[in-house]
Amino acid sequence: MKGTTVSVAEGKKGFSRLLQHATEKKEKIIVTKRKKPVAVIVPYEEYQRSMRLEGYKKIMEAREAFSKTGLRADQIYKEAKKQLERRP
């Protein structure tokens, strides 16, 4: 994916144009403040993909942590269900 860098001031002037580049041209826009990156404008599909990958990563980390406990999945499920049922 191509990328463009703009300052906050440039971004304010041409926000609509930047959104068009991000959506139609699938371009990543890096926004800088005093020449340091502070934000990125990306197409929504890329954002969704990123969130999905982050979710998968968290699931795999949790899976690894549970496997180290020596507990079986059904034991974890039963305990979690009990705790949820106790909540007001």
The first five atom37 places (N, CA, C, CB, O) and aatype in JSON, in Angstrom:
{
  "aatype": [12, 11, 7, 16, 16, 19, 15, 19, 0, 6, 7, 11, 11, 7, 13, 15, 1, 10, 10, 5, 8, 0, 16, 6, 11, 11, 6, 11, 9, 9, 19, 16, 11, 1, 11, 11, 14, 19, 0, 19, 9, 19, 14, 18, 6, 6, 18, 5, 1, 15, 12, 1, 10, 6, 7, 18, 11, 11, 9, 12, 6, 0, 1, 6, 0, 13, 15, 11, 16, 7, 10, 1, 0, 3, 5, 9, 18, 11, 6, 0, 11, 11, 5, 10, 6, 1, 1, 14],
  "atom_mask": [
    [1, 1, 1, 1, 1],
    [1, 1, 1, 1, 1],
    [1, 1, 1, 0, 1],
    [1, 1, 1, 1, 1],
    [1, 1, 1, 1, 1],
    [1, 1, 1, 1, 1],
    [1, 1, 1, 1, 1],
    [1, 1, 1, 1, 1],
    [1, 1, 1, 1, 1],
    [1, 1, 1, 1, 1],
    [1, 1, 1, 0, 1],
    [1, 1, 1, 1, 1],
    [1, 1, 1, 1, 1],
    [1, 1, 1, 0, 1],
    [1, 1, 1, 1, 1],
    [1, 1, 1, 1, 1],
    [1, 1, 1, 1, 1],
    [1, 1, 1, 1, 1],
    [1, 1, 1, 1, 1],
    [1, 1, 1, 1, 1],
    [1, 1, 1, 1, 1],
    [1, 1, 1, 1, 1],
    [1, 1, 1, 1, 1],
    [1, 1, 1, 1, 1],
    [1, 1, 1, 1, 1],
    [1, 1, 1, 1, 1],
    [1, 1, 1, 1, 1],
    [1, 1, 1, 1, 1],
    [1, 1, 1, 1, 1],
    [1, 1, 1, 1, 1],
    [1, 1, 1, 1, 1],
    [1, 1, 1, 1, 1],
    [1, 1, 1, 1, 1],
    [1, 1, 1, 1, 1],
    [1, 1, 1, 1, 1],
    [1, 1, 1, 1, 1],
    [1, 1, 1, 1, 1],
    [1, 1, 1, 1, 1],
    [1, 1, 1, 1, 1],
    [1, 1, 1, 1, 1],
    [1, 1, 1, 1, 1],
    [1, 1, 1, 1, 1],
    [1, 1, 1, 1, 1],
    [1, 1, 1, 1, 1],
    [1, 1, 1, 1, 1],
    [1, 1, 1, 1, 1],
    [1, 1, 1, 1, 1],
    [1, 1, 1, 1, 1],
    [1, 1, 1, 1, 1],
    [1, 1, 1, 1, 1],
    [1, 1, 1, 1, 1],
    [1, 1, 1, 1, 1],
    [1, 1, 1, 1, 1],
    [1, 1, 1, 1, 1],
    [1, 1, 1, 0, 1],
    [1, 1, 1, 1, 1],
    [1, 1, 1, 1, 1],
    [1, 1, 1, 1, 1],
    [1, 1, 1, 1, 1],
    [1, 1, 1, 1, 1],
    [1, 1, 1, 1, 1],
    [1, 1, 1, 1, 1],
    [1, 1, 1, 1, 1],
    [1, 1, 1, 1, 1],
    [1, 1, 1, 1, 1],
    [1, 1, 1, 1, 1],
    [1, 1, 1, 1, 1],
    [1, 1, 1, 1, 1],
    [1, 1, 1, 1, 1],
    [1, 1, 1, 0, 1],
    [1, 1, 1, 1, 1],
    [1, 1, 1, 1, 1],
    [1, 1, 1, 1, 1],
    [1, 1, 1, 1, 1],
    [1, 1, 1, 1, 1],
    [1, 1, 1, 1, 1],
    [1, 1, 1, 1, 1],
    [1, 1, 1, 1, 1],
    [1, 1, 1, 1, 1],
    [1, 1, 1, 1, 1],
    [1, 1, 1, 1, 1],
    [1, 1, 1, 1, 1],
    [1, 1, 1, 1, 1],
    [1, 1, 1, 1, 1],
    [1, 1, 1, 1, 1],
    [1, 1, 1, 1, 1],
    [1, 1, 1, 1, 1],
    [1, 1, 1, 1, 1]
  ],
  "atom_positions": [
    [[0.85, -1.17, 0.0], [0.0, 0.0, 0.0], [0.89, 1.23, 0.0], [-0.97, 0.0, 1.22], [1.84, 1.31, 0.78]],
    [[0.6, 2.17, -0.86], [1.34, 3.41, -0.93], [1.05, 4.24, 0.3], [1.0, 4.19, -2.2], [0.05, 4.04, 0.99]],
    [[1.95, 5.18, 0.58], [1.72, 6.06, 1.71], [2.1, 7.5, 1.39], [0.0, 0.0, 0.0], [2.98, 7.75, 0.58]],
    [[1.43, 8.41, 2.03], [1.69, 9.84, 1.9], [1.83, 10.41, 3.29], [0.56, 10.56, 1.09], [1.14, 9.98, 4.22]],
    [[2.71, 11.38, 3.45], [2.88, 12.04, 4.74], [2.43, 13.49, 4.61], [4.36, 11.95, 5.22], [2.82, 14.19, 3.67]],
    [[1.61, 13.93, 5.55], [1.14, 15.32, 5.57], [1.22, 15.85, 7.01], [-0.31, 15.43, 5.02], [1.13, 15.09, 7.97]],
    [[1.38, 17.14, 7.1], [1.36, 17.77, 8.43], [-0.09, 17.95, 8.86], [2.12, 19.15, 8.43], [-1.01, 17.86, 8.05]],
    [[-0.28, 18.22, 10.14], [-1.62, 18.48, 10.65], [-2.23, 19.65, 9.89], [-1.58, 18.76, 12.18], [-3.41, 19.61, 9.52]],
    [[-1.45, 20.71, 9.67], [-1.96, 21.89, 8.97], [-2.4, 21.53, 7.55], [-0.88, 23.01, 8.92], [-3.47, 21.96, 7.11]],
    [[-1.59, 20.75, 6.83], [-1.97, 20.32, 5.48], [-3.22, 19.45, 5.52], [-0.82, 19.55, 4.81], [-4.08, 19.54, 4.65]],
    [[-3.3, 18.62, 6.55], [-4.45, 17.74, 6.69], [-5.74, 18.51, 6.91], [0.0, 0.0, 0.0], [-6.79, 18.14, 6.38]],
    [[-5.66, 19.58, 7.68], [-6.84, 20.42, 7.92], [-7.34, 21.03, 6.63], [-6.52, 21.52, 8.95], [-8.54, 21.07, 6.38]],
    [[-6.41, 21.5, 5.8], [-6.78, 22.15, 4.54], [-7.39, 21.17, 3.55], [-5.56, 22.81, 3.92], [-8.34, 21.51, 2.84]],
    [[-6.85, 19.96, 3.5], [-7.28, 19.03, 2.46], [-7.84, 17.72, 2.99], [0.0, 0.0, 0.0], [-7.57, 16.66, 2.43]],
    [[-8.62, 17.79, 4.06], [-9.13, 16.57, 4.68], [-9.94, 15.72, 3.7], [-9.97, 16.91, 5.89], [-9.78, 14.51, 3.65]],
    [[-10.82, 16.35, 2.95], [-11.65, 15.61, 1.98], [-10.78, 14.89, 0.95], [-12.64, 16.55, 1.26], [-11.04, 13.75, 0.59]],
    [[-9.74, 15.58, 0.49], [-8.83, 14.98, -0.49], [-8.09, 13.79, 0.12], [-7.81, 16.04, -1.01], [-7.9, 12.76, -0.54]],
    [[-7.68, 13.92, 1.37], [-6.99, 12.83, 2.04], [-7.9, 11.62, 2.2], [-6.47, 13.28, 3.42], [-7.47, 10.48, 2.0]],
    [[-9.15, 11.86, 2.57], [-10.1, 10.75, 2.68], [-10.3, 10.07, 1.34], [-11.45, 11.25, 3.23], [-10.39, 8.84, 1.26]],
    [[-10.36, 10.85, 0.29], [-10.51, 10.29, -1.05], [-9.32, 9.4, -1.41], [-10.68, 11.41, -2.1], [-9.49, 8.3, -1.93]],
    [[-8.12, 9.89, -1.13], [-6.92, 9.08, -1.4], [-6.95, 7.78, -0.6], [-5.64, 9.88, -1.06], [-6.63, 6.71, -1.13]],
    [[-7.34, 7.88, 0.66], [-7.36, 6.68, 1.51], [-8.39, 5.68, 1.03], [-7.66, 7.07, 2.96], [-8.13, 4.48, 1.02]],
    [[-9.57, 6.16, 0.63], [-10.64, 5.23, 0.26], [-10.56, 4.75, -1.18], [-11.97, 5.88, 0.48], [-10.65, 3.55, -1.44]],
    [[-10.39, 5.66, -2.11], [-10.41, 5.28, -3.52], [-9.09, 4.7, -4.0], [-10.77, 6.47, -4.38], [-9.06, 3.76, -4.79]],
    [[-7.99, 5.26, -3.52], [-6.67, 4.81, -3.97], [-6.02, 3.83, -3.01], [-5.76, 6.0, -4.17], [-4.89, 3.39, -3.21]],
    [[-6.76, 3.49, -1.95], [-6.25, 2.56, -0.93], [-4.89, 3.02, -0.42], [-6.14, 1.13, -1.51], [-3.95, 2.24, -0.28]],
    [[-4.81, 4.32, -0.15], [-3.55, 4.93, 0.27], [-3.54, 5.19, 1.77], [-3.31, 6.22, -0.5], [-4.54, 5.62, 2.34]],
    [[-2.41, 4.93, 2.38], [-2.21, 5.2, 3.8], [-1.68, 6.63, 3.93], [-1.2, 4.16, 4.46], [-0.75, 7.01, 3.22]],
    [[-2.27, 7.42, 4.82], [-1.87, 8.8, 5.03], [-1.29, 8.92, 6.44], [-3.06, 9.78, 4.83], [-1.99, 8.67, 7.42]],
    [[-0.03, 9.3, 6.54], [0.61, 9.49, 7.84], [0.54, 10.98, 8.16], [2.1, 8.96, 7.84], [1.01, 11.82, 7.39]],
    [[-0.04, 11.3, 9.3], [-0.2, 12.69, 9.73], [0.89, 13.0, 10.75], [-1.63, 12.95, 10.33], [1.09, 12.26, 11.72]],
    [[1.61, 14.1, 10.52], [2.71, 14.48, 11.4], [2.43, 15.79, 12.11], [4.01, 14.58, 10.62], [1.68, 16.64, 11.62]],
    [[3.04, 15.93, 13.26], [3.0, 17.18, 14.02], [4.43, 17.48, 14.42], [2.04, 17.08, 15.29], [5.07, 16.7, 15.13]],
    [[4.93, 18.61, 13.96], [6.34, 18.97, 14.17], [7.25, 17.87, 13.64], [6.62, 19.23, 15.67], [8.25, 17.52, 14.26]],
    [[6.88, 17.35, 12.49], [7.65, 16.34, 11.74], [7.7, 14.96, 12.41], [9.06, 16.83, 11.53], [8.48, 14.1, 12.0]],
    [[6.86, 14.75, 13.43], [6.8, 13.44, 14.09], [5.44, 12.82, 13.79], [7.04, 13.56, 15.63], [4.41, 13.5, 13.91]],
    [[5.4, 11.53, 13.4], [4.12, 10.87, 13.13], [3.23, 10.84, 14.37], [4.35, 9.43, 12.62], [3.69, 10.49, 15.46]],
    [[1.96, 11.23, 14.21], [1.02, 11.22, 15.33], [-0.25, 10.42, 15.04], [0.65, 12.65, 15.69], [-0.95, 10.02, 15.97]],
    [[-0.54, 10.18, 13.77], [-1.76, 9.44, 13.42], [-1.63, 8.9, 11.99], [-3.03, 10.34, 13.56], [-0.77, 9.33, 11.22]],
    [[-2.51, 7.95, 11.68], [-2.55, 7.38, 10.34], [-4.01, 7.29, 9.9], [-1.87, 5.98, 10.29], [-4.88, 6.86, 10.66]],
    [[-4.26, 7.71, 8.66], [-5.58, 7.54, 8.06], [-5.45, 6.37, 7.1], [-6.08, 8.87, 7.32], [-4.64, 6.41, 6.17]],
    [[-6.24, 5.35, 7.32], [-6.19, 4.16, 6.47], [-7.59, 3.84, 5.98], [-5.58, 2.94, 7.23], [-8.58, 4.23, 6.6]],
    [[-7.69, 3.12, 4.86], [-9.02, 2.68, 4.42], [-9.67, 1.83, 5.51], [-8.92, 1.88, 3.09], [-8.99, 1.1, 6.23]],
    [[-11.0, 1.93, 5.62], [-11.73, 1.22, 6.67], [-11.5, -0.29, 6.6], [-13.22, 1.53, 6.56], [-11.4, -0.94, 7.64]],
    [[-11.4, -0.84, 5.41], [-11.18, -2.29, 5.26], [-9.85, -2.7, 5.9], [-11.18, -2.7, 3.77], [-9.76, -3.76, 6.52]],
    [[-8.84, -1.86, 5.75], [-7.54, -2.18, 6.36], [-7.64, -2.12, 7.89], [-6.45, -1.2, 5.86], [-7.06, -2.95, 8.59]],
    [[-8.39, -1.14, 8.39], [-8.61, -1.03, 9.83], [-9.3, -2.29, 10.35], [-9.45, 0.22, 10.15], [-8.89, -2.85, 11.37]],
    [[-10.35, -2.73, 9.65], [-11.08, -3.94, 10.08], [-10.15, -5.15, 10.09], [-12.28, -4.21, 9.15], [-10.17, -5.95, 11.03]],
    [[-9.35, -5.29, 9.06], [-8.41, -6.4, 8.97], [-7.43, -6.36, 10.15], [-7.65, -6.37, 7.63], [-7.11, -7.39, 10.74]],
    [[-6.95, -5.17, 10.47], [-6.03, -5.0, 11.58], [-6.66, -5.4, 12.91], [-5.55, -3.55, 11.64], [-6.03, -6.06, 13.73]],
    [[-7.93, -4.99, 13.12], [-8.63, -5.34, 14.36], [-8.87, -6.84, 14.45], [-9.97, -4.59, 14.44], [-8.77, -7.42, 15.53]],
    [[-9.18, -7.47, 13.32], [-9.4, -8.92, 13.29], [-8.1, -9.64, 13.67], [-9.89, -9.37, 11.89], [-8.12, -10.58, 14.47]],
    [[-6.98, -9.2, 13.09], [-5.7, -9.83, 13.4], [-5.33, -9.64, 14.86], [-4.6, -9.27, 12.5], [-4.77, -10.55, 15.49]],
    [[-5.63, -8.47, 15.4], [-5.37, -8.22, 16.82], [-6.21, -9.15, 17.7], [-5.67, -6.74, 17.18], [-5.73, -9.67, 18.71]],
    [[-7.46, -9.36, 17.3], [-8.34, -10.28, 18.03], [-7.81, -11.71, 18.0], [0.0, 0.0, 0.0], [-7.81, -12.39, 19.03]],
    [[-7.37, -12.15, 16.83], [-6.8, -13.5, 16.71], [-5.57, -13.64, 17.6], [-6.43, -13.81, 15.25], [-5.36, -14.67, 18.25]],
    [[-4.75, -12.59, 17.63], [-3.54, -12.63, 18.45], [-3.9, -12.79, 19.93], [-2.7, -11.35, 18.24], [-3.28, -13.58, 20.64]],
    [[-4.9, -12.04, 20.38], [-5.33, -12.14, 21.78], [-5.87, -13.53, 22.1], [-6.4, -11.08, 22.09], [-5.61, -14.07, 23.17]],
    [[-6.61, -14.09, 21.17], [-7.14, -15.45, 21.37], [-5.99, -16.44, 21.51], [-8.07, -15.86, 20.2], [-6.02, -17.3, 22.39]],
    [[-4.99, -16.32, 20.65], [-3.86, -17.25, 20.7], [-3.07, -17.07, 22.01], [-2.94, -17.04, 19.49], [-2.58, -18.05, 22.57]],
    [[-2.93, -15.84, 22.48], [-2.23, -15.6, 23.74], [-3.01, -16.21, 24.91], [-2.03, -14.09, 23.97], [-2.42, -16.81, 25.8]],
    [[-4.32, -16.05, 24.89], [-5.15, -16.63, 25.95], [-5.08, -18.15, 25.9], [-6.62, -16.16, 25.82], [-4.98, -18.82, 26.94]],
    [[-5.13, -18.69, 24.7], [-5.05, -20.14, 24.53], [-3.75, -20.68, 25.11], [-5.16, -20.52, 23.05], [-3.74, -21.71, 25.79]],
    [[-2.65, -19.98, 24.84], [-1.35, -20.41, 25.36], [-1.32, -20.33, 26.89], [-0.22, -19.55, 24.77], [-0.81, -21.23, 27.55]],
    [[-1.87, -19.26, 27.43], [-1.9, -19.11, 28.89], [-2.72, -20.22, 29.54], [-2.48, -17.73, 29.28], [-2.31, -20.78, 30.56]],
    [[-3.88, -20.54, 28.96], [-4.71, -21.61, 29.51], [-4.02, -22.97, 29.4], [-6.06, -21.66, 28.79], [-4.14, -23.8, 30.3]],
    [[-3.3, -23.19, 28.31], [-2.64, -24.49, 28.15], [-1.57, -24.7, 29.21], [-2.03, -24.61, 26.76], [-1.27, -25.84, 29.58]],
    [[-0.98, -23.61, 29.7], [0.05, -23.72, 30.74], [-0.52, -24.05, 32.1], [0.84, -22.43, 30.83], [0.21, -24.51, 32.98]],
    [[-1.83, -23.84, 32.29], [-2.44, -24.11, 33.59], [-2.68, -25.6, 33.82], [-3.76, -23.36, 33.71], [-2.8, -26.05, 34.95]],
    [[-2.74, -26.35, 32.74], [-3.01, -27.77, 32.86], [-4.5, -28.08, 32.96], [0.0, 0.0, 0.0], [-4.88, -29.25, 33.08]],
    [[-5.33, -27.06, 32.91], [-6.79, -27.27, 32.96], [-7.32, -27.62, 31.58], [-7.51, -26.02, 33.52], [-6.77, -27.19, 30.56]],
    [[-8.38, -28.39, 31.56], [-9.04, -28.73, 30.3], [-10.04, -27.63, 29.95], [-9.75, -30.12, 30.38], [-10.49, -26.89, 30.83]],
    [[-10.38, -27.53, 28.7], [-11.31, -26.5, 28.22], [-12.66, -26.6, 28.93], [-11.5, -26.61, 26.71], [-13.25, -25.58, 29.27]],
    [[-13.14, -27.84, 29.15], [-14.45, -27.98, 29.8], [-14.4, -27.51, 31.26], [-14.91, -29.45, 29.74], [-15.4, -27.01, 31.77]],
    [[-13.27, -27.67, 31.92], [-13.13, -27.18, 33.3], [-13.17, -25.65, 33.33], [-11.81, -27.7, 33.92], [-13.82, -25.05, 34.19]],
    [[-12.48, -25.04, 32.4], [-12.46, -23.58, 32.31], [-13.86, -23.06, 32.01], [-11.46, -23.11, 31.22], [-14.3, -22.07, 32.59]],
    [[-14.55, -23.73, 31.1], [-15.91, -23.32, 30.73], [-16.84, -23.39, 31.94], [-16.45, -24.22, 29.58], [-17.58, -22.45, 32.22]],
    [[-16.78, -24.5, 32.66], [-17.65, -24.66, 33.83], [-17.37, -23.61, 34.9], [-17.48, -26.06, 34.44], [-18.31, -23.05, 35.48]],
    [[-16.1, -23.32, 35.15], [-15.75, -22.32, 36.16], [-16.18, -20.93, 35.72], [-14.24, -22.34, 36.43], [-16.71, -20.16, 36.52]],
    [[-15.97, -20.6, 34.46], [-16.39, -19.29, 33.95], [-17.91, -19.14, 34.03], [-15.91, -19.11, 32.5], [-18.4, -18.07, 34.37]],
    [[-18.63, -20.2, 33.71], [-20.1, -20.17, 33.78], [-20.56, -19.94, 35.2], [-20.7, -21.47, 33.23], [-21.48, -19.16, 35.44]],
    [[-19.93, -20.61, 36.16], [-20.28, -20.43, 37.58], [-20.08, -18.98, 38.0], [-19.46, -21.36, 38.47], [-20.94, -18.39, 38.66]],
    [[-18.95, -18.43, 37.63], [-18.65, -17.05, 38.02], [-19.63, -16.06, 37.38], [-17.21, -16.69, 37.61], [-20.04, -15.09, 38.02]],
    [[-20.0, -16.3, 36.15], [-20.96, -15.42, 35.48], [-22.35, -15.52, 36.13], [-21.05, -15.76, 33.98], [-23.06, -14.52, 36.22]],
    [[-22.73, -16.71, 36.56], [-24.03, -16.92, 37.19], [-24.09, -16.25, 38.57], [-24.33, -18.41, 37.32], [-25.18, -15.9, 39.03]],
    [[-22.96, -16.06, 39.21], [-22.92, -15.42, 40.52], [-23.07, -13.91, 40.45], [-21.63, -15.75, 41.2], [-23.4, -13.26, 41.44]],
    [[-22.83, -13.35, 39.27], [-22.91, -11.89, 39.11], [-24.34, -11.41, 39.27], [-22.37, -11.47, 37.74], [-25.29, -12.08, 38.84]],
    [[-24.5, -10.24, 39.88], [-25.87, -9.69, 40.08], [-26.49, -9.22, 38.78], [-25.85, -8.53, 41.08], [-27.62, -8.74, 38.77]]
  ]
}
